[in-house]
């Protein structure tokens, strides 16, 4: 199992959310967007020049700012 920050995951990769490195407000915001600990998400688009990261959580595409994505720890699926 490889733990990495969401910002390090390549586009079109599936991963499982392991934890959040933020307070309860951040966790609540992510959960409201459909990103929950234990859920599988797919990185749709990851820009390496500082833009947002787009993920597919269930059937919903969500854009996450880079600073918030930096605080989401995931396990990349092979």
Buried (B, 14 or more C-beta within 10 A) or exposed (E): EEEBEBBBBEEEBBBBBBEBEBEEEBBEBBEEBBBBBEEBBBBBEBEEEEEBBBBBBEEEEBEBEBEBBBBBBBBBEE
